[in-house]
Amino acid sequence: MKLNFLTLRFSKQHKILSNITLFLFLISTLIVSAQKPQRIAYIDMEYILENVPEYMEAQNTLDSKVAKWRGKLDKLSRYIEKIKNDLANERAILTNDLILDKEDEITLKQEELRRLESLYFGPNGDMFLLRKQLVKPIQDQVFNSIEGIVKKKKYDFVFDKSSDLVMLYSNKKYDISDFVLNEIVRERKIKINEEKRQKKSVLSKEKTEKQKKLLKDREALRKKKEEERKARQKKSEEIRKKRIADIAEKKRILKEKKEAIKKKNNLEQGNN
């Protein structure tokens, strides 16, 4: 698999310098090792990245964007070739003004093509920025894992087998690539568990807030019902008192009528 993110491309001169540097390093290591043993390990970055899901997702995202950009450039390039061919075929029957218009259009489209090429694939173009955006978290993840292993195992040097730094021979027992992958997996699990814990905490908080709101609503409903009950009770009491008052008034009026009739009867009897 061809890696696009972390593989650096060196010139011949850079490779020669790298090999000389490695040779000098190995010589110096052998000299120093007589005084102090050096713990050395290596990794295979290509192997590591191929087994990091985030890298594959980033690669697919970048490939999709690049294909889209190249498709747009190819379409514009084909259009330029078409109008150039049309001009070449029709030049004999076109007026000078039409020829100039066609040539101006070709020039403008060529400038647009160069501008888009620079925009998409220039030194600070969209591909560079997107690659940086996608790669940075993966680089941090890989290098943090390597750093953790180096500190635990107390390695003095760690090489990248997949780089242009030539390794004439490598003993598999010094390959810590799987350790790095395991560390990445472990960190990913820790991150997932932490996210789950935070999510659970948020849900718990939301649940607590909902419970508080439910209790508050229930209390408000209870108070409302209590107020309605008291209002009904008060109204019933008022109706009862009014009824008693009406009955008492009727009795009073009836009594007065009876007394008036009795008084009238007594007066009539006295006159007789």
C-alpha positions as CSV (number, residue, x, y, z in Angstrom):
1,M,0.0,0.0,0.0
2,K,1.4,3.4,-0.9
3,L,1.2,5.8,2.0
4,N,0.7,9.5,1.3
5,F,0.8,11.1,4.8
6,L,3.9,10.3,6.8
7,T,6.3,9.0,4.0
8,L,8.9,11.6,3.3
9,R,10.5,11.7,-0.1
10,F,14.1,12.5,-0.1
11,S,16.4,13.4,-3.0
12,K,19.4,11.2,-3.8
13,Q,21.7,13.6,-2.0
14,H,19.5,13.5,1.1
15,K,19.5,9.7,1.0
16,I,23.3,9.6,0.8
17,L,23.5,12.0,3.7
18,S,21.0,9.9,5.6
19,N,23.0,6.7,5.0
20,I,26.3,8.5,6.0
21,T,24.5,9.7,9.2
22,L,23.3,6.2,10.0
23,F,26.8,4.8,9.4
24,L,28.4,7.4,11.7
25,F,25.7,6.8,14.3
26,L,26.2,3.1,14.3
27,I,30.0,3.6,14.6
28,S,29.5,6.0,17.5
29,T,27.0,3.6,19.1
30,L,29.5,0.8,19.0
31,I,32.1,3.0,20.6
32,V,29.7,4.2,23.3
33,S,28.3,0.7,23.9
34,A,31.7,-0.3,25.3
35,Q,31.1,2.1,28.1
36,K,27.2,1.9,28.4
37,P,24.8,-0.5,26.8
38,Q,22.4,1.2,24.3
39,R,18.8,0.1,24.1
40,I,17.7,0.4,20.5
41,A,14.4,-0.5,18.8
42,Y,12.7,0.2,15.5
43,I,9.2,0.6,14.2
44,D,7.5,0.1,10.8
45,M,5.4,3.2,10.3
46,E,3.7,1.9,7.2
47,Y,2.6,-1.2,9.1
48,I,1.4,0.9,12.0
49,L,-0.6,3.3,9.9
50,E,-2.2,0.5,7.9
51,N,-3.6,-0.8,11.2
52,V,-4.8,2.5,12.5
53,P,-8.5,3.0,11.5
54,E,-8.3,6.8,11.9
55,Y,-5.5,6.8,9.3
56,M,-7.5,4.8,6.8
57,E,-10.5,7.1,7.3
58,A,-8.2,10.1,6.8
59,Q,-6.7,8.6,3.7
60,N,-10.1,7.8,2.2
61,T,-11.3,11.4,2.9
62,L,-8.2,12.9,1.3
63,D,-8.4,10.5,-1.7
64,S,-12.1,11.5,-2.2
65,K,-11.3,15.2,-2.1
66,V,-8.2,14.8,-4.4
67,A,-10.3,12.8,-7.0
68,K,-13.0,15.6,-6.9
69,W,-10.4,18.3,-7.4
70,R,-8.6,16.4,-10.2
71,G,-12.0,15.7,-11.9
72,K,-12.7,19.5,-11.9
73,L,-9.2,20.3,-13.4
74,D,-9.5,17.5,-16.0
75,K,-12.9,18.8,-17.1
76,L,-11.5,22.4,-17.5
77,S,-8.5,21.1,-19.3
78,R,-10.6,19.1,-21.7
79,Y,-12.7,22.2,-22.4
80,I,-9.6,24.3,-23.1
81,E,-8.4,21.6,-25.6
82,K,-11.8,21.6,-27.2
83,I,-12.0,25.4,-27.8
84,K,-8.4,25.3,-29.0
85,N,-9.2,22.6,-31.5
86,D,-12.4,24.4,-32.5
87,L,-10.4,27.6,-33.1
88,A,-7.8,25.7,-35.2
89,N,-10.5,24.1,-37.3
90,E,-12.6,27.2,-37.8
91,R,-9.8,29.9,-38.0
92,A,-10.1,30.1,-41.8
93,I,-13.8,31.1,-41.7
94,L,-13.7,33.3,-38.6
95,T,-13.3,37.1,-38.6
96,N,-10.4,38.7,-36.7
97,D,-12.6,39.8,-33.9
98,L,-14.0,36.3,-33.4
99,I,-10.5,34.9,-33.4
100,L,-9.4,37.4,-30.8
101,D,-12.5,36.5,-28.7
102,K,-11.6,32.8,-28.9
103,E,-8.0,33.4,-28.0
104,D,-9.0,35.6,-25.0
105,E,-11.3,32.9,-23.8
106,I,-8.5,30.3,-24.1
107,T,-6.1,32.6,-22.2
108,L,-8.6,33.2,-19.4
109,K,-9.4,29.5,-19.1
110,Q,-5.7,28.6,-18.9
111,E,-5.2,31.2,-16.2
112,E,-8.2,29.8,-14.3
113,L,-6.7,26.3,-14.7
114,R,-3.3,27.4,-13.2
115,R,-5.1,29.2,-10.4
116,L,-7.1,26.2,-9.5
117,E,-4.1,23.9,-9.7
118,S,-2.3,26.2,-7.3
119,L,-5.4,26.5,-5.1
120,Y,-5.8,22.7,-4.8
121,F,-2.2,21.4,-5.0
122,G,0.1,24.4,-4.4
123,P,2.6,24.5,-1.4
124,N,-0.1,26.0,0.8
125,G,-3.1,24.7,-1.2
126,D,-6.2,22.9,0.0
127,M,-4.6,19.4,-0.2
128,F,-1.7,20.6,2.0
129,L,-4.0,22.1,4.5
130,L,-6.4,19.1,4.5
131,R,-3.5,16.7,4.8
132,K,-2.2,18.7,7.8
133,Q,-5.6,18.8,9.4
134,L,-6.1,15.0,9.0
135,V,-2.6,13.9,9.7
136,K,-1.9,15.9,12.9
137,P,-4.2,14.0,15.2
138,I,-2.8,10.7,13.8
139,Q,0.8,11.8,14.2
140,D,0.2,12.9,17.8
141,Q,-1.5,9.6,18.5
142,V,1.4,7.5,17.1
143,F,4.2,9.6,18.5
144,N,2.6,9.8,22.0
145,S,2.3,6.0,22.0
146,I,5.9,5.6,20.9
147,E,7.0,8.1,23.6
148,G,5.1,6.2,26.2
149,I,6.7,2.9,25.2
150,V,10.2,4.5,25.1
151,K,9.8,5.8,28.6
152,K,8.6,2.5,29.9
153,K,11.2,0.4,28.2
154,K,13.9,3.0,28.5
155,Y,15.0,2.9,24.9
156,D,17.8,5.2,23.8
157,F,17.0,5.2,20.1
158,V,14.0,4.2,17.9
159,F,14.3,4.0,14.1
160,D,11.6,3.9,11.4
161,K,12.1,0.9,9.2
162,S,9.8,2.3,6.5
163,S,11.7,5.6,6.1
164,D,14.5,6.3,3.6
165,L,17.0,5.7,6.3
166,V,18.4,2.4,5.1
167,M,18.5,-0.5,7.5
168,L,20.6,-3.3,6.1
169,Y,19.4,-5.8,8.7
170,S,16.8,-5.8,11.3
171,N,16.1,-8.4,14.0
172,K,12.4,-8.9,14.6
173,K,12.8,-9.0,18.3
174,Y,13.7,-5.3,18.3
175,D,10.5,-4.4,16.3
176,I,8.1,-2.6,18.7
177,S,5.5,-1.8,16.0
178,D,3.0,-4.1,17.6
179,F,3.6,-2.6,21.0
180,V,2.9,0.8,19.5
181,L,-0.4,-0.5,18.0
182,N,-1.4,-2.1,21.3
183,E,-0.6,1.2,23.0
184,I,-2.8,3.1,20.4
185,V,-5.6,0.6,20.9
186,R,-5.3,0.9,24.7
187,E,-5.4,4.7,24.5
188,R,-8.3,4.5,22.1
189,K,-10.2,2.3,24.6
190,I,-9.4,4.7,27.4
191,K,-10.6,7.6,25.3
192,I,-13.8,5.7,24.4
193,N,-14.4,4.8,28.0
194,E,-13.8,8.4,29.1
195,E,-16.3,9.6,26.4
196,K,-18.8,7.0,27.6
197,R,-18.2,8.2,31.2
198,Q,-18.7,11.8,30.3
199,K,-21.8,10.9,28.2
200,K,-23.1,8.9,31.1
201,S,-22.4,11.8,33.5
202,V,-24.2,14.2,31.1
203,L,-27.1,11.8,30.8
204,S,-27.1,11.4,34.6
205,K,-27.1,15.2,35.0
206,E,-29.9,15.6,32.5
207,K,-31.8,12.8,34.3
208,T,-31.3,14.6,37.6
209,E,-32.5,17.9,36.0
210,K,-35.5,16.1,34.5
211,Q,-36.2,14.5,37.9
212,K,-35.9,17.9,39.6
213,K,-38.2,19.4,37.0
214,L,-40.6,16.5,37.4
215,L,-40.7,16.9,41.2
216,K,-41.1,20.7,40.7
217,D,-44.0,20.1,38.3
218,R,-45.6,17.6,40.6
219,E,-45.3,20.0,43.5
220,A,-46.8,22.8,41.4
221,L,-49.6,20.5,40.4
222,R,-50.2,19.4,44.0
223,K,-50.3,23.0,45.1
224,K,-52.7,23.9,42.3
225,K,-55.0,21.0,43.2
226,E,-54.8,22.0,46.9
227,E,-55.7,25.6,46.0
228,E,-58.6,24.4,43.8
229,R,-59.8,22.1,46.6
230,K,-59.7,25.0,49.0
231,A,-61.5,27.2,46.5
232,R,-64.2,24.6,46.1
233,Q,-64.4,24.1,49.8
234,K,-64.7,27.8,50.4
235,K,-67.4,28.1,47.7
236,S,-69.3,25.2,49.2
237,E,-69.1,26.8,52.6
238,E,-70.3,30.1,51.2
239,I,-73.2,28.3,49.5
240,R,-74.0,26.5,52.7
241,K,-73.9,29.7,54.7
242,K,-76.1,31.5,52.2
243,R,-78.6,28.6,52.2
244,I,-78.7,28.7,56.0
245,A,-79.1,32.5,55.9
246,D,-81.9,32.2,53.3
247,I,-83.7,29.6,55.4
248,A,-83.3,31.8,58.5
249,E,-84.7,34.8,56.5
250,K,-87.6,32.8,55.3
251,K,-88.4,31.6,58.8
252,R,-88.2,35.2,60.1
253,I,-90.5,36.4,57.4
254,L,-92.9,33.5,58.0
255,K,-92.8,34.2,61.7
256,E,-93.6,37.9,61.1
257,K,-96.5,37.0,58.9
258,K,-97.9,34.6,61.5
259,E,-97.5,37.2,64.2
260,A,-99.2,39.8,62.0
261,I,-102.1,37.4,61.3
262,K,-102.4,36.6,64.9
263,K,-102.3,40.2,65.9
264,K,-105.0,41.0,63.3
265,N,-107.2,38.2,64.6
266,N,-106.8,39.4,68.2
267,L,-107.9,42.9,67.1
268,E,-110.9,41.6,65.2
269,Q,-112.0,39.5,68.2
270,G,-111.6,42.5,70.5
271,N,-113.8,44.6,68.3
272,N,-116.5,42.0,68.3
